[in-house]
C-alpha cells in the first residue's frame, strides 16, 4: 500500500497544546508546538475555556513556524490534515475552523483525523536526519497500545483508517491515574513525568498495591481500584508523622508506577498472544514513561514480539502524527468536505471495529 502523497500540513488542537507540522512520505520536515502547561499548571489540570482561548492566540504563529522549518510555502503543500475528534470541543473547533479556512484559501484538499488513530500511526514517522531508505518501521498489520491521559486502548492497525479494538480501560486511563495520584502528593501538573523520575529513586516493593484485571480474557484494563488503594496508603502513612509522606515520596511513586506498568504489560501481552500478534507499537503521552518502555521492551523480547516504541518527540500530543496519518488517508483518496467537516468531542475511533476474543460466539 502506497502512502506517498506529498507534503501535508497537520494541525493539532485537541487539548492544551497547539501544534503544527509538515510531513512528507513519513519524514517530519518541520514541527512546532506552543505548550500551555505553564498556564494550566496553576489550576492543577486543563481548563477547557482557557485552552481554547490560547489556541486562538497561537495557532497561526505555530503554523507559520512549522512551514518555515520545513522551508515550504502553501503552494507546495499537497493537502491539510486536522484533528477533529476526540477532544475538548472548544479547542478542536479552533483547529478545525483554521484548517478549513486555510484549505479554502489555498485550494488544498483536507481530511479530518482521529486523535487516537494518529497516535497509533506515529510509529511510521521519522525525523529528517533519519530519512534513509533503510529506516525500520512496523509493517501492517501491527498491534498498537495507545496510553495517554484520556485513553488506554489496544488496537490492531490494518491500515491508516482500518483499526480493530482488542481491549480498553473500563474506567480511568493510565495517564489519568498518574495525574490523580500525583495530585494527591502535591506534584505539579502533569504529574506523570514527575512520578517517572521519582520512581527511579524508590523501592517498588515497599507498598503492596493490587494488580488489577487478573484472570480475565477480554483485554480490559482498569486503574480505579489502584487509585483508591494508593489513596488509602497515603492517608495511613500521613497519620504516622508530618513528614512521613514526603519522606516516602520515591517509594510511593515506584510502587504505584510498578503496579500500573505490571498491569499494562500483562494485559497487553496476553491480548497479543490470544490474537496472534507479533508486533507492538507503544504510543501516546504515557509511552514516554521510562518504566513502561523498559518493561515492555524486556517482555516483548522474551515473548518474541517486535517492539516499536514511538520516538519520544512524537509520544505526546503533536501535529506530526496528524500530518502523517492525514497524508496516508489523502493518498487513499479520502477527502472531507469543507462545509461539513466538524469537530466531534467524543465517540469511538472512526472505522474501528471490535474484535472478539478467539473462541467467543
C-alpha positions in Angstrom: 0.0 0.0 0.0 1.4 3.3 -1.0 1.1 6.2 1.3 3.1 8.7 -0.8 1.2 11.9 -1.3 3.5 14.9 -1.0 3.9 17.5 1.9 0.9 17.6 4.2 0.4 20.3 6.9 -1.1 18.8 10.1 -2.8 20.9 12.8 -3.5 19.6 16.3 -5.5 21.5 19.0 -7.4 18.7 20.8 -6.4 19.6 24.3 -3.8 22.1 25.7 -1.0 22.1 23.1 -1.2 24.0 19.8 0.8 22.1 17.3 1.6 22.2 13.6 3.9 20.0 11.4 4.7 19.2 7.8 5.3 15.6 6.9 6.1 14.1 3.5 6.5 10.3 3.0 6.7 9.8 6.7 9.6 12.3 7.1 8.9 15.2 9.5 10.1 18.2 7.7 9.1 20.7 10.3 7.2 20.7 13.6 6.2 23.4 16.1 4.4 23.2 19.4 3.0 26.0 21.6 2.7 24.4 25.1 0.1 25.6 27.6 1.4 23.6 30.5 2.6 26.7 32.5 -0.8 28.2 32.1 -2.8 25.2 33.3 -0.3 24.1 36.0 -1.7 26.7 38.4 -5.1 25.1 38.1 -3.8 21.5 38.6 -5.2 20.5 35.2 -6.5 21.7 31.8 -9.3 24.3 31.9 -11.1 23.9 28.6 -12.1 27.5 28.0 -8.6 28.7 28.8 -7.2 26.2 26.4 -9.5 27.3 23.6 -8.7 31.0 24.0 -4.9 30.3 24.0 -5.3 28.2 20.8 -6.8 31.2 19.1 -3.7 33.2 20.0 -1.1 30.7 19.0 -2.5 28.6 16.1 -1.4 30.8 13.2 2.1 31.6 14.5 2.6 27.9 15.2 1.6 27.0 11.6 3.9 29.7 10.3 6.8 28.3 12.4 6.2 24.7 11.1 6.1 25.9 7.4 9.3 27.9 7.9 11.1 24.9 9.5 10.1 22.8 6.5 11.1 25.6 4.1 7.8 25.1 2.3 5.2 27.6 1.2 1.4 27.0 1.0 1.6 26.5 -2.8 3.9 23.5 -2.2 1.6 21.7 0.1 -0.4 18.7 -1.2 -3.0 18.9 1.4 -4.0 19.6 5.0 -4.9 17.3 7.9 -6.5 18.4 11.2 -7.5 16.6 14.4 -11.3 16.8 14.5 -12.0 14.1 17.2 -12.0 13.4 20.1 -11.0 16.2 22.5 -12.2 19.4 24.1 -14.8 20.8 21.8 -13.7 24.4 22.0 -10.1 23.5 21.4 -11.0 21.2 18.5 -13.1 24.0 16.9 -10.1 26.3 16.7 -8.0 23.8 14.8 -10.8 22.6 12.5 -12.0 26.1 11.6 -8.5 27.3 11.0 -7.7 24.3 8.8 -10.9 24.8 6.8 -10.1 28.4 6.2 -6.6 27.7 5.0 -7.7 24.8 2.8 -10.3 27.1 1.2 -7.9 29.9 0.7 -5.0 27.8 -0.6 -7.3 25.5 -2.6 -6.0 22.3 -1.0 -7.7 19.0 -0.1 -8.4 18.5 3.6 -9.1 15.5 5.8 -10.2 15.2 9.4 -8.0 12.9 11.6 -8.9 11.0 14.7 -6.5 11.9 17.5 -6.1 8.3 18.8 -5.7 6.8 15.3 -3.0 9.5 14.7 -1.1 8.4 17.9 -1.2 4.8 16.6 0.2 5.9 13.3 3.1 7.8 14.8 5.3 4.7 14.7 5.5 5.4 10.9 7.2 8.8 11.4 10.9 9.6 11.3 12.8 12.9 11.7 14.6 14.5 8.7 18.0 13.3 10.0 16.8 9.7 9.9 15.2 9.7 6.5 17.3 7.0 4.9 15.7 4.2 2.9 16.6 1.5 5.4 14.9 3.2 8.3 13.0 0.4 10.2 9.3 0.7 11.0 6.4 -1.6 11.8 4.8 -3.3 8.9 1.0 -3.6 8.6 -0.8 -5.1 10.3 0.6 -4.4 13.8 -0.8 -4.1 17.3 -0.6 -0.7 18.9 -1.2 0.4 22.6 -2.4 3.9 23.0 -1.6 5.1 26.6 -2.4 8.7 27.5 -4.2 10.9 29.9 -7.5 10.2 28.4 -7.1 6.8 26.7 -5.8 3.3 27.3 -6.7 1.1 24.4 -5.1 -1.7 22.4 -5.7 -2.0 18.6 -4.7 -3.9 15.6 -3.8 -1.4 12.9 -4.6 -2.9 9.5 -4.3 0.4 7.6 -4.4 4.2 8.1 -8.2 4.1 8.6 -8.7 0.4 9.5 -8.4 -0.4 13.2 -9.6 -3.3 15.3 -10.1 -2.8 19.0 -8.7 -5.6 21.2 -9.2 -4.0 24.6 -9.6 -0.8 26.5 -9.8 0.6 30.0 -13.1 0.2 31.9 -12.6 3.4 33.9 -9.6 5.7 34.3 -6.9 5.9 31.7 -3.3 5.1 32.8 -2.2 8.7 32.3 -5.3 10.0 34.2 -4.4 7.6 37.1 -0.8 9.0 37.2 -2.1 12.6 37.3 -4.6 12.0 40.0 -2.0 10.1 42.1 0.5 12.9 41.6 -2.1 15.5 42.7 -2.6 13.6 45.9 1.1 14.0 46.6 1.2 17.7 45.6 3.2 17.1 42.5 3.0 19.7 39.7 0.8 19.1 36.6 1.3 17.0 34.6 2.3 14.5 37.2 3.3 11.6 35.0 6.8 12.7 34.2 7.4 13.6 37.8 6.3 10.2 39.1 8.5 8.5 36.5 11.6 10.4 37.6 10.9 9.8 41.3 10.2 6.1 40.8 13.8 5.5 39.6 14.9 6.5 43.1 12.4 4.5 45.1 11.6 0.9 46.2 8.7 -0.5 44.1 8.1 -3.3 46.7 7.6 -1.1 49.8 3.9 -0.6 49.4 1.7 -3.5 48.5 -0.8 -2.4 45.8 -3.3 -4.5 43.9 -2.6 -5.8 40.4 -5.9 -5.3 38.6 -7.6 -7.4 36.0 -6.2 -10.8 36.9 -7.7 -13.9 35.3 -9.6 -12.0 32.6 -9.6 -12.8 28.9 -11.3 -9.7 27.5 -8.3 -7.4 27.1 -9.7 -4.9 29.6 -7.7 -2.6 31.7 -8.7 -0.8 35.0 -7.0 1.6 37.3 -9.8 2.9 39.6 -9.1 0.3 42.2 -5.4 1.0 42.2 -6.1 4.7 42.6 -8.3 4.0 45.7 -5.7 1.7 47.2 -2.9 4.2 46.9 -5.1 7.0 48.4 -5.7 4.8 51.4 -1.9 4.1 51.7 -1.1 7.8 51.6 -3.7 8.6 54.2 -2.5 5.9 56.5 1.1 7.0 56.0 0.2 10.6 56.8 -1.1 9.6 60.2 2.3 8.3 61.2 4.0 11.7 61.1 4.1 15.1 59.5 6.9 14.3 57.1 6.1 10.6 56.5 4.5 11.1 53.1 7.3 13.4 51.8 10.0 11.1 53.1 8.4 8.2 51.3 7.7 10.0 48.0 10.2 8.0 45.9 8.9 4.7 47.3 5.2 5.7 46.8 6.0 6.7 43.2 7.9 3.5 42.5 5.2 1.3 44.0 2.4 3.0 42.1 4.2 3.0 38.8 5.2 -0.7 39.2 1.5 -1.6 39.7 0.4 0.4 36.6 3.2 -0.9 34.4 2.7 -4.5 35.5 -1.0 -4.4 34.5 -0.3 -2.7 31.2 2.4 -5.2 30.3 0.5 -8.3 31.4 -2.9 -7.5 29.8 -1.2 -6.3 26.6 1.0 -9.4 26.2 -1.9 -11.7 27.0 -4.0 -10.0 24.3 -1.2 -10.2 21.8 -0.9 -13.9 22.5 -4.6 -14.6 22.2 -4.9 -12.7 18.9 -1.5 -14.0 17.5 0.1 -10.5 17.1 3.9 -10.4 16.8 4.4 -6.6 16.6 3.6 -3.9 19.2 3.7 -0.2 18.8 3.7 1.9 22.1 2.1 5.3 21.5 0.6 8.2 23.4 1.9 10.5 26.2 2.5 7.7 28.7 4.6 6.0 26.1 7.3 8.4 27.2 7.3 6.7 30.6 10.8 5.1 31.1 9.5 2.4 33.3 6.8 1.3 30.8 9.1 1.5 27.8 11.7 -0.6 29.6 9.3 -3.3 30.9 7.6 -3.7 27.5 10.9 -4.0 25.8 12.0 -6.7 28.1 8.8 -8.7 28.0 8.3 -8.3 24.2 11.8 -9.7 23.7 11.1 -12.6 26.0 7.9 -13.4 24.0 9.5 -12.8 20.6 7.3 -9.8 19.9 8.8 -6.9 17.9 8.6 -3.8 20.0 8.3 -0.4 18.4 8.1 2.5 20.9 7.2 5.7 19.2 10.1 8.2 19.3 9.8 10.5 22.4 9.3 13.6 20.2 6.1 12.1 18.9 4.6 10.5 22.1 2.8 13.5 23.4 0.2 15.4 21.5 1.8 16.6 18.3 0.9 17.5 14.8 3.5 15.3 13.0 1.3 12.3 13.8 -1.7 14.2 12.4 0.1 15.1 9.2 1.5 11.6 8.8 -1.9 9.9 9.2 -3.5 12.6 7.1 -1.1 12.0 4.2 -1.8 8.3 4.3 -5.6 9.0 4.2 -5.3 11.5 1.4 -3.1 9.1 -0.6 -6.0 6.6 -0.4 -8.3 9.2 -1.8 -10.1 10.3 1.4 -11.3 13.9 1.4 -13.6 15.8 3.7 -16.0 18.4 2.5 -15.1 21.9 3.7 -18.7 22.7 4.6 -19.5 19.5 6.5 -16.2 18.7 8.3 -16.8 19.4 12.0 -15.4 18.9 15.5 -16.6 15.9 17.5 -15.8 15.9 21.2 -16.3 12.2 21.9 -17.0 8.9 20.3 -15.3 5.7 19.1 -12.4 5.9 16.7 -13.6 6.2 13.2 -14.0 2.8 11.5 -12.6 1.0 14.5 -14.2 -2.5 14.8 -14.3 -4.6 18.0 -12.6 -8.0 17.5 -14.0 -10.7 19.8 -11.6 -13.0 21.6 -10.8 -16.2 19.8 -13.4 -18.9 20.5 -16.1 -16.4 21.6 -19.5 -16.6 20.0 
